[in-house]
Amino acid sequence: MEVEVINLQGKKVDTVELPARIFEANVNVDLMHQAFTRQLANA
């Protein structure tokens, strides 16, 4: 997965290759909900 690097002026200055293993992984919505709910309960 390749993404653009943008500076503070909004101009493209570079591109970076991100590891697909991390950034294209499937999201486990049930696990995210459980972690979020648990965090809110501890707040």
Secondary structure in CASP SS format (residue, H / E / C, confidence):
PFRMAT SS
TARGET T0000
AUTHOR 0000-0000-0000
METHOD secondary structure of the structure
MODEL  1
M C 1.00
E E 1.00
V E 1.00
E E 1.00
V E 1.00
I E 1.00
N C 1.00
L C 1.00
Q C 1.00
G C 1.00
K C 1.00
K E 1.00
V E 1.00
D E 1.00
T E 1.00
V E 1.00
E E 1.00
L C 1.00
P C 1.00
A H 1.00
R H 1.00
I H 1.00
F H 1.00
E C 1.00
A C 1.00
N C 1.00
V C 1.00
N C 1.00
V H 1.00
D H 1.00
L H 1.00
M H 1.00
H H 1.00
Q H 1.00
A H 1.00
F H 1.00
T H 1.00
R H 1.00
Q H 1.00
L H 1.00
A H 1.00
N C 1.00
A C 1.00
END
